[in-house]
């Protein structure tokens, strides 16, 4: 399962929202990755997420593999939208 997002947060994925996103991902058993700039990191790693330096307007892809992958993508999508971090991208 995967979903693309355009980052709409004015300051991108800076420390505070990135930490909340990582904590959201940790609630699932699936392996969850975040891809941006042709680099893929573990979404459950704050250092990995921060290393990407994702700013407003960037396109990112979140991918989940595992028994709760569908729930993970659904939960993370809801989180990204409700927190004003991203919108679904085509």
Biopython code that builds the backbone (N, CA, C, O; Angstrom):
import numpy as np
from Bio.PDB.StructureBuilder import StructureBuilder

atoms = [
    (1, "UNK", "N", (0.850, -1.176, 0.000)),
    (1, "UNK", "CA", (0.000, 0.000, 0.000)),
    (1, "UNK", "C", (0.896, 1.240, 0.000)),
    (1, "UNK", "O", (1.919, 1.281, 0.684)),
    (2, "UNK", "N", (0.499, 2.244, -0.773)),
    (2, "UNK", "CA", (1.263, 3.485, -0.764)),
    (2, "UNK", "C", (0.361, 4.659, -1.099)),
    (2, "UNK", "O", (-0.706, 4.508, -1.693)),
    (3, "UNK", "N", (0.828, 5.834, -0.697)),
    (3, "UNK", "CA", (0.069, 7.063, -0.945)),
    (3, "UNK", "C", (1.048, 8.206, -1.132)),
    (3, "UNK", "O", (2.027, 8.324, -0.395)),
    (4, "UNK", "N", (0.782, 9.043, -2.115)),
    (4, "UNK", "CA", (1.603, 10.235, -2.340)),
    (4, "UNK", "C", (0.901, 11.448, -1.739)),
    (4, "UNK", "O", (-0.325, 11.556, -1.753)),
    (5, "UNK", "N", (1.719, 12.356, -1.212)),
    (5, "UNK", "CA", (1.218, 13.593, -0.614)),
    (5, "UNK", "C", (2.034, 14.771, -1.113)),
    (5, "UNK", "O", (3.222, 14.641, -1.405)),
    (6, "UNK", "N", (1.387, 15.913, -1.207)),
    (6, "UNK", "CA", (2.101, 17.172, -1.390)),
    (6, "UNK", "C", (2.101, 17.838, -0.017)),
    (6, "UNK", "O", (1.058, 17.949, 0.626)),
    (7, "UNK", "N", (3.263, 18.276, 0.422)),
    (7, "UNK", "CA", (3.387, 18.896, 1.740)),
    (7, "UNK", "C", (2.826, 20.317, 1.659)),
    (7, "UNK", "O", (3.277, 21.132, 0.854)),
    (8, "UNK", "N", (1.838, 20.596, 2.505)),
    (8, "UNK", "CA", (1.175, 21.902, 2.482)),
    (8, "UNK", "C", (1.493, 22.740, 3.720)),
    (8, "UNK", "O", (1.166, 23.926, 3.763)),
    (9, "UNK", "N", (2.115, 22.144, 4.708)),
    (9, "UNK", "CA", (2.493, 22.890, 5.901)),
    (9, "UNK", "C", (3.481, 23.985, 5.508)),
    (9, "UNK", "O", (4.439, 23.734, 4.776)),
    (10, "UNK", "N", (3.246, 25.184, 5.994)),
    (10, "UNK", "CA", (4.079, 26.330, 5.633)),
    (10, "UNK", "C", (5.563, 26.083, 5.863)),
    (10, "UNK", "O", (6.401, 26.540, 5.085)),
    (11, "UNK", "N", (5.889, 25.359, 6.934)),
    (11, "UNK", "CA", (7.291, 25.128, 7.280)),
    (11, "UNK", "C", (7.764, 23.719, 6.937)),
    (11, "UNK", "O", (8.853, 23.319, 7.349)),
    (12, "UNK", "N", (6.969, 22.966, 6.197)),
    (12, "UNK", "CA", (7.358, 21.619, 5.813)),
    (12, "UNK", "C", (7.294, 20.663, 6.996)),
    (12, "UNK", "O", (6.555, 20.891, 7.953)),
    (13, "UNK", "N", (8.068, 19.600, 6.920)),
    (13, "UNK", "CA", (8.104, 18.608, 8.009)),
    (13, "UNK", "C", (9.261, 18.940, 8.948)),
    (13, "UNK", "O", (10.276, 18.244, 8.967)),
    (14, "UNK", "N", (9.100, 19.998, 9.718)),
    (14, "UNK", "CA", (10.129, 20.362, 10.692)),
    (14, "UNK", "C", (9.973, 19.490, 11.932)),
    (14, "UNK", "O", (9.112, 18.611, 11.955)),
    (15, "UNK", "N", (10.772, 19.709, 12.945)),
    (15, "UNK", "CA", (10.906, 18.789, 14.086)),
    (15, "UNK", "C", (9.593, 18.383, 14.750)),
    (15, "UNK", "O", (9.337, 17.191, 14.918)),
    (16, "UNK", "N", (8.776, 19.329, 15.123)),
    (16, "UNK", "CA", (7.563, 18.984, 15.881)),
    (16, "UNK", "C", (6.583, 18.131, 15.071)),
    (16, "UNK", "O", (6.181, 17.071, 15.550)),
    (17, "UNK", "N", (6.179, 18.550, 13.859)),
    (17, "UNK", "CA", (5.251, 17.690, 13.115)),
    (17, "UNK", "C", (5.892, 16.377, 12.672)),
    (17, "UNK", "O", (5.207, 15.359, 12.580)),
    (18, "UNK", "N", (7.186, 16.386, 12.399)),
    (18, "UNK", "CA", (7.865, 15.149, 12.020)),
    (18, "UNK", "C", (7.838, 14.154, 13.178)),
    (18, "UNK", "O", (7.645, 12.957, 12.965)),
    (19, "UNK", "N", (8.030, 14.643, 14.390)),
    (19, "UNK", "CA", (7.977, 13.772, 15.568)),
    (19, "UNK", "C", (6.584, 13.178, 15.732)),
    (19, "UNK", "O", (6.448, 11.992, 16.034)),
    (20, "UNK", "N", (5.564, 13.981, 15.538)),
    (20, "UNK", "CA", (4.192, 13.476, 15.655)),
    (20, "UNK", "C", (3.891, 12.455, 14.561)),
    (20, "UNK", "O", (3.191, 11.472, 14.808)),
    (21, "UNK", "N", (4.413, 12.679, 13.357)),
    (21, "UNK", "CA", (4.220, 11.735, 12.255)),
    (21, "UNK", "C", (4.922, 10.410, 12.554)),
    (21, "UNK", "O", (4.354, 9.341, 12.327)),
    (22, "UNK", "N", (6.140, 10.476, 13.056)),
    (22, "UNK", "CA", (6.885, 9.266, 13.429)),
    (22, "UNK", "C", (6.120, 8.506, 14.514)),
    (22, "UNK", "O", (5.991, 7.284, 14.440)),
    (23, "UNK", "N", (5.619, 9.216, 15.509)),
    (23, "UNK", "CA", (4.849, 8.569, 16.584)),
    (23, "UNK", "C", (3.595, 7.903, 16.030)),
    (23, "UNK", "O", (3.217, 6.824, 16.487)),
    (24, "UNK", "N", (2.955, 8.521, 15.066)),
    (24, "UNK", "CA", (1.779, 7.934, 14.411)),
    (24, "UNK", "C", (2.174, 6.629, 13.728)),
    (24, "UNK", "O", (1.473, 5.626, 13.859)),
    (25, "UNK", "N", (3.283, 6.632, 13.004)),
    (25, "UNK", "CA", (3.752, 5.439, 12.288)),
    (25, "UNK", "C", (4.105, 4.309, 13.249)),
    (25, "UNK", "O", (3.897, 3.137, 12.935)),
    (26, "UNK", "N", (4.633, 4.654, 14.405)),
    (26, "UNK", "CA", (5.031, 3.641, 15.383)),
    (26, "UNK", "C", (3.841, 2.847, 15.924)),
    (26, "UNK", "O", (4.023, 1.774, 16.500)),
    (27, "UNK", "N", (2.643, 3.361, 15.746)),
    (27, "UNK", "CA", (1.454, 2.669, 16.212)),
    (27, "UNK", "C", (1.053, 1.478, 15.343)),
    (27, "UNK", "O", (0.083, 0.784, 15.647)),
    (28, "UNK", "N", (1.794, 1.245, 14.271)),
    (28, "UNK", "CA", (1.472, 0.153, 13.351)),
    (28, "UNK", "C", (2.623, -0.840, 13.300)),
    (28, "UNK", "O", (3.783, -0.476, 13.491)),
    (29, "UNK", "N", (2.285, -2.101, 13.039)),
    (29, "UNK", "CA", (3.309, -3.149, 12.958)),
    (29, "UNK", "C", (4.015, -3.161, 11.613)),
    (29, "UNK", "O", (5.158, -3.609, 11.523)),
    (30, "UNK", "N", (3.363, -2.684, 10.576)),
    (30, "UNK", "CA", (3.927, -2.714, 9.227)),
    (30, "UNK", "C", (5.231, -1.933, 9.141)),
    (30, "UNK", "O", (5.494, -1.024, 9.929)),
    (31, "UNK", "N", (6.033, -2.316, 8.162)),
    (31, "UNK", "CA", (7.218, -1.529, 7.821)),
    (31, "UNK", "C", (6.707, -0.350, 7.006)),
    (31, "UNK", "O", (6.020, -0.541, 6.003)),
    (32, "UNK", "N", (7.036, 0.862, 7.427)),
    (32, "UNK", "CA", (6.531, 2.065, 6.769)),
    (32, "UNK", "C", (7.717, 2.932, 6.367)),
    (32, "UNK", "O", (8.586, 3.241, 7.182)),
    (33, "UNK", "N", (7.733, 3.319, 5.089)),
    (33, "UNK", "CA", (8.828, 4.141, 4.587)),
    (33, "UNK", "C", (8.301, 5.455, 4.030)),
    (33, "UNK", "O", (7.137, 5.573, 3.649)),
    (34, "UNK", "N", (9.187, 6.431, 3.996)),
    (34, "UNK", "CA", (8.908, 7.748, 3.440)),
    (34, "UNK", "C", (9.942, 8.001, 2.359)),
    (34, "UNK", "O", (11.143, 7.888, 2.604)),
    (35, "UNK", "N", (9.481, 8.343, 1.163)),
    (35, "UNK", "CA", (10.393, 8.611, 0.053)),
    (35, "UNK", "C", (10.217, 10.052, -0.405)),
    (35, "UNK", "O", (9.101, 10.524, -0.628)),
    (36, "UNK", "N", (11.350, 10.739, -0.540)),
    (36, "UNK", "CA", (11.389, 12.100, -1.087)),
    (36, "UNK", "C", (12.780, 12.302, -1.682)),
    (36, "UNK", "O", (13.763, 11.775, -1.161)),
    (37, "UNK", "N", (12.860, 13.051, -2.751)),
    (37, "UNK", "CA", (14.156, 13.350, -3.386)),
    (37, "UNK", "C", (14.904, 12.076, -3.783)),
    (37, "UNK", "O", (16.133, 12.034, -3.723)),
    (38, "UNK", "N", (14.167, 11.040, -4.188)),
    (38, "UNK", "CA", (14.752, 9.747, -4.567)),
    (38, "UNK", "C", (15.509, 9.081, -3.427)),
    (38, "UNK", "O", (16.402, 8.268, -3.662)),
    (39, "UNK", "N", (15.154, 9.421, -2.200)),
    (39, "UNK", "CA", (15.739, 8.779, -1.015)),
    (39, "UNK", "C", (14.600, 8.219, -0.178)),
    (39, "UNK", "O", (13.553, 8.850, -0.031)),
    (40, "UNK", "N", (14.816, 7.028, 0.369)),
    (40, "UNK", "CA", (13.797, 6.374, 1.180)),
    (40, "UNK", "C", (14.333, 6.160, 2.584)),
    (40, "UNK", "O", (15.452, 5.681, 2.772)),
    (41, "UNK", "N", (13.512, 6.525, 3.574)),
    (41, "UNK", "CA", (13.895, 6.349, 4.981)),
    (41, "UNK", "C", (12.759, 5.640, 5.719)),
    (41, "UNK", "O", (11.619, 5.613, 5.257)),
    (42, "UNK", "N", (13.089, 5.079, 6.850)),
    (42, "UNK", "CA", (12.113, 4.451, 7.728)),
    (42, "UNK", "C", (11.287, 5.560, 8.376)),
    (42, "UNK", "O", (11.841, 6.453, 9.016)),
    (43, "UNK", "N", (9.966, 5.505, 8.211)),
    (43, "UNK", "CA", (9.110, 6.551, 8.781)),
    (43, "UNK", "C", (9.050, 6.472, 10.303)),
    (43, "UNK", "O", (8.552, 7.392, 10.951)),
    (44, "UNK", "N", (9.548, 5.392, 10.872)),
    (44, "UNK", "CA", (9.566, 5.260, 12.331)),
    (44, "UNK", "C", (10.872, 5.800, 12.926)),
    (44, "UNK", "O", (11.126, 5.635, 14.119)),
    (45, "UNK", "N", (11.693, 6.440, 12.099)),
    (45, "UNK", "CA", (12.976, 7.011, 12.541)),
    (45, "UNK", "C", (12.943, 8.533, 12.390)),
    (45, "UNK", "O", (12.917, 9.045, 11.271)),
    (46, "UNK", "N", (12.942, 9.248, 13.498)),
    (46, "UNK", "CA", (12.918, 10.715, 13.428)),
    (46, "UNK", "C", (14.161, 11.251, 12.733)),
    (46, "UNK", "O", (14.080, 12.226, 11.985)),
    (47, "UNK", "N", (15.298, 10.631, 12.969)),
    (47, "UNK", "CA", (16.528, 11.093, 12.314)),
    (47, "UNK", "C", (16.445, 10.897, 10.799)),
    (47, "UNK", "O", (16.896, 11.745, 10.029)),
    (48, "UNK", "N", (15.869, 9.778, 10.384)),
    (48, "UNK", "CA", (15.699, 9.528, 8.954)),
    (48, "UNK", "C", (14.793, 10.557, 8.309)),
    (48, "UNK", "O", (15.116, 11.103, 7.255)),
    (49, "UNK", "N", (13.660, 10.821, 8.940)),
    (49, "UNK", "CA", (12.698, 11.787, 8.399)),
    (49, "UNK", "C", (13.320, 13.183, 8.349)),
    (49, "UNK", "O", (13.204, 13.879, 7.340)),
    (50, "UNK", "N", (13.969, 13.586, 9.421)),
    (50, "UNK", "CA", (14.574, 14.914, 9.466)),
    (50, "UNK", "C", (15.711, 15.066, 8.450)),
    (50, "UNK", "O", (15.956, 16.161, 7.944)),
    (51, "UNK", "N", (16.398, 13.964, 8.159)),
    (51, "UNK", "CA", (17.528, 14.025, 7.224)),
    (51, "UNK", "C", (17.095, 14.389, 5.808)),
    (51, "UNK", "O", (17.916, 14.837, 5.007)),
    (52, "UNK", "N", (15.816, 14.200, 5.490)),
    (52, "UNK", "CA", (15.330, 14.509, 4.145)),
    (52, "UNK", "C", (15.129, 16.005, 3.917)),
    (52, "UNK", "O", (15.185, 16.461, 2.775)),
    (53, "UNK", "N", (14.899, 16.772, 4.970)),
    (53, "UNK", "CA", (14.704, 18.226, 4.812)),
    (53, "UNK", "C", (13.535, 18.552, 3.901)),
    (53, "UNK", "O", (13.702, 19.236, 2.891)),
    (54, "UNK", "N", (12.364, 18.071, 4.249)),
    (54, "UNK", "CA", (11.179, 18.228, 3.397)),
    (54, "UNK", "C", (10.494, 19.569, 3.675)),
    (54, "UNK", "O", (10.108, 19.870, 4.804)),
    (55, "UNK", "N", (10.358, 20.361, 2.608)),
    (55, "UNK", "CA", (9.748, 21.677, 2.715)),
    (55, "UNK", "C", (8.380, 21.724, 2.060)),
    (55, "UNK", "O", (7.958, 20.768, 1.410)),
    (56, "UNK", "N", (7.692, 22.844, 2.237)),
    (56, "UNK", "CA", (6.387, 23.092, 1.628)),
    (56, "UNK", "C", (6.467, 22.885, 0.120)),
    (56, "UNK", "O", (7.412, 23.326, -0.535)),
    (57, "UNK", "N", (5.452, 22.203, -0.419)),
    (57, "UNK", "CA", (5.360, 21.994, -1.861)),
    (57, "UNK", "C", (6.017, 20.724, -2.364)),
    (57, "UNK", "O", (5.836, 20.351, -3.523)),
    (58, "UNK", "N", (6.772, 20.058, -1.513)),
    (58, "UNK", "CA", (7.449, 18.820, -1.929)),
    (58, "UNK", "C", (6.444, 17.678, -2.028)),
    (58, "UNK", "O", (5.452, 17.647, -1.301)),
    (59, "UNK", "N", (6.711, 16.738, -2.936)),
    (59, "UNK", "CA", (5.902, 15.522, -3.076)),
    (59, "UNK", "C", (6.630, 14.396, -2.350)),
    (59, "UNK", "O", (7.819, 14.170, -2.578)),
    (60, "UNK", "N", (5.922, 13.697, -1.485)),
    (60, "UNK", "CA", (6.491, 12.563, -0.759)),
    (60, "UNK", "C", (5.590, 11.349, -0.968)),
    (60, "UNK", "O", (4.401, 11.479, -1.261)),
    (61, "UNK", "N", (6.179, 10.174, -0.811)),
    (61, "UNK", "CA", (5.401, 8.939, -0.901)),
    (61, "UNK", "C", (5.592, 8.148, 0.379)),
    (61, "UNK", "O", (6.716, 7.942, 0.836)),
    (62, "UNK", "N", (4.489, 7.711, 0.946)),
    (62, "UNK", "CA", (4.528, 6.865, 2.132)),
    (62, "UNK", "C", (4.051, 5.482, 1.709)),
    (62, "UNK", "O", (3.001, 5.330, 1.085)),
    (63, "UNK", "N", (4.852, 4.474, 2.067)),
    (63, "UNK", "CA", (4.568, 3.096, 1.671)),
    (63, "UNK", "C", (4.566, 2.221, 2.909)),
    (63, "UNK", "O", (5.432, 2.351, 3.775)),
    (64, "UNK", "N", (3.585, 1.327, 2.991)),
    (64, "UNK", "CA", (3.490, 0.410, 4.125)),
    (64, "UNK", "C", (3.413, -1.020, 3.607)),
    (64, "UNK", "O", (2.701, -1.312, 2.646)),
    (65, "UNK", "N", (4.161, -1.907, 4.266)),
    (65, "UNK", "CA", (4.144, -3.328, 3.933)),
    (65, "UNK", "C", (4.001, -4.110, 5.221)),
    (65, "UNK", "O", (4.784, -3.932, 6.154)),
    (66, "UNK", "N", (3.004, -4.974, 5.272)),
    (66, "UNK", "CA", (2.794, -5.787, 6.455)),
    (66, "UNK", "C", (1.327, -6.060, 6.669)),
    (66, "UNK", "O", (0.481, -5.667, 5.866)),
    (67, "UNK", "N", (1.029, -6.747, 7.775)),
    (67, "UNK", "CA", (-0.345, -7.193, 8.019)),
    (67, "UNK", "C", (-1.345, -6.058, 8.238)),
    (67, "UNK", "O", (-2.532, -6.224, 7.959)),
    (68, "UNK", "N", (-0.883, -4.911, 8.733)),
    (68, "UNK", "CA", (-1.800, -3.785, 8.940)),
    (68, "UNK", "C", (-1.485, -2.609, 8.005)),
    (68, "UNK", "O", (-1.712, -1.450, 8.352)),
    (69, "UNK", "N", (-0.959, -2.924, 6.818)),
    (69, "UNK", "CA", (-0.545, -1.885, 5.866)),
    (69, "UNK", "C", (-1.702, -0.979, 5.462)),
    (69, "UNK", "O", (-1.539, 0.238, 5.379)),
    (70, "UNK", "N", (-2.869, -1.567, 5.211)),
    (70, "UNK", "CA", (-4.024, -0.761, 4.799)),
    (70, "UNK", "C", (-4.423, 0.209, 5.901)),
    (70, "UNK", "O", (-4.688, 1.381, 5.636)),
    (71, "UNK", "N", (-4.465, -0.280, 7.138)),
    (71, "UNK", "CA", (-4.810, 0.579, 8.278)),
    (71, "UNK", "C", (-3.738, 1.644, 8.492)),
    (71, "UNK", "O", (-4.051, 2.779, 8.852)),
    (72, "UNK", "N", (-2.481, 1.283, 8.274)),
    (72, "UNK", "CA", (-1.384, 2.239, 8.447)),
    (72, "UNK", "C", (-1.509, 3.393, 7.455)),
    (72, "UNK", "O", (-1.417, 4.560, 7.838)),
    (73, "UNK", "N", (-1.716, 3.066, 6.193)),
    (73, "UNK", "CA", (-1.843, 4.119, 5.177)),
    (73, "UNK", "C", (-3.074, 4.980, 5.451)),
    (73, "UNK", "O", (-3.023, 6.203, 5.314)),
    (74, "UNK", "N", (-4.169, 4.349, 5.834)),
    (74, "UNK", "CA", (-5.392, 5.089, 6.146)),
    (74, "UNK", "C", (-5.176, 6.025, 7.339)),
    (74, "UNK", "O", (-5.551, 7.196, 7.287)),
    (75, "UNK", "N", (-4.576, 5.512, 8.401)),
    (75, "UNK", "CA", (-4.326, 6.314, 9.595)),
    (75, "UNK", "C", (-3.366, 7.455, 9.344)),
    (75, "UNK", "O", (-3.580, 8.570, 9.820)),
    (76, "UNK", "N", (-2.296, 7.180, 8.591)),
    (76, "UNK", "CA", (-1.309, 8.225, 8.292)),
    (76, "UNK", "C", (-1.912, 9.266, 7.352)),
    (76, "UNK", "O", (-1.631, 10.456, 7.489)),
    (77, "UNK", "N", (-2.729, 8.836, 6.408)),
    (77, "UNK", "CA", (-3.397, 9.786, 5.512)),
    (77, "UNK", "C", (-4.309, 10.709, 6.310)),
    (77, "UNK", "O", (-4.278, 11.926, 6.130)),
    (78, "UNK", "N", (-5.113, 10.137, 7.184)),
    (78, "UNK", "CA", (-5.986, 10.956, 8.034)),
    (78, "UNK", "C", (-5.169, 11.937, 8.865)),
    (78, "UNK", "O", (-5.546, 13.101, 9.006)),
    (79, "UNK", "N", (-4.047, 11.467, 9.416)),
    (79, "UNK", "CA", (-3.187, 12.313, 10.241)),
    (79, "UNK", "C", (-2.607, 13.465, 9.416)),
    (79, "UNK", "O", (-2.654, 14.620, 9.840)),
    (80, "UNK", "N", (-2.061, 13.150, 8.242)),
    (80, "UNK", "CA", (-1.443, 14.179, 7.400)),
    (80, "UNK", "C", (-2.452, 15.285, 7.046)),
    (80, "UNK", "O", (-2.119, 16.470, 7.060)),
    (81, "UNK", "N", (-3.681, 14.876, 6.731)),
    (81, "UNK", "CA", (-4.701, 15.844, 6.337)),
    (81, "UNK", "C", (-5.206, 16.630, 7.561)),
    (81, "UNK", "O", (-5.296, 17.857, 7.513)),
    (82, "UNK", "N", (-5.532, 15.931, 8.646)),
    (82, "UNK", "CA", (-6.095, 16.616, 9.808)),
    (82, "UNK", "C", (-5.098, 17.552, 10.484)),
    (82, "UNK", "O", (-5.495, 18.557, 11.075)),
    (83, "UNK", "N", (-3.809, 17.233, 10.403)),
    (83, "UNK", "CA", (-2.780, 18.088, 11.008)),
    (83, "UNK", "C", (-2.313, 19.201, 10.069)),
    (83, "UNK", "O", (-1.477, 20.021, 10.448)),
    (84, "UNK", "N", (-2.845, 19.234, 8.852)),
    (84, "UNK", "CA", (-2.460, 20.266, 7.901)),
    (84, "UNK", "C", (-1.051, 20.097, 7.359)),
    (84, "UNK", "O", (-0.421, 21.064, 6.932)),
    (85, "UNK", "N", (-0.558, 18.860, 7.376)),
    (85, "UNK", "CA", (0.802, 18.606, 6.881)),
    (85, "UNK", "C", (0.839, 18.348, 5.385)),
    (85, "UNK", "O", (1.753, 18.794, 4.692)),
    (86, "UNK", "N", (-0.164, 17.623, 4.888)),
    (86, "UNK", "CA", (-0.148, 17.266, 3.475)),
    (86, "UNK", "C", (-1.527, 17.002, 2.931)),
    (86, "UNK", "O", (-2.491, 16.805, 3.671)),
    (87, "UNK", "N", (-1.592, 17.003, 1.618)),
    (87, "UNK", "CA", (-2.808, 16.648, 0.906)),
    (87, "UNK", "C", (-2.465, 15.523, -0.050)),
    (87, "UNK", "O", (-1.327, 15.407, -0.506)),
    (88, "UNK", "N", (-3.453, 14.696, -0.352)),
    (88, "UNK", "CA", (-3.227, 13.589, -1.278)),
    (88, "UNK", "C", (-2.829, 14.152, -2.648)),
    (88, "UNK", "O", (-3.448, 15.078, -3.171)),
    (89, "UNK", "N", (-1.775, 13.556, -3.201)),
    (89, "UNK", "CA", (-1.269, 13.963, -4.519)),
    (89, "UNK", "C", (-1.555, 12.838, -5.510)),
    (89, "UNK", "O", (-1.587, 11.667, -5.132)),
    (90, "UNK", "N", (-1.756, 13.185, -6.746)),
    (90, "UNK", "CA", (-2.023, 12.174, -7.778)),
    (90, "UNK", "C", (-0.769, 11.705, -8.421)),
    (90, "UNK", "O", (-0.812, 10.856, -9.310)),
]
sb = StructureBuilder()
sb.init_structure("model")
sb.init_model(0)
sb.init_chain("A")
sb.init_seg("    ")
for serial, (resi, resn, name, xyz) in enumerate(atoms, 1):
    if name == "N":
        sb.init_residue(resn, " ", resi, " ")
    sb.init_atom(name, np.array(xyz, "f"), 0.0, 1.0, " ", f" {name:<3s}", serial, name[0])
structure = sb.get_structure()
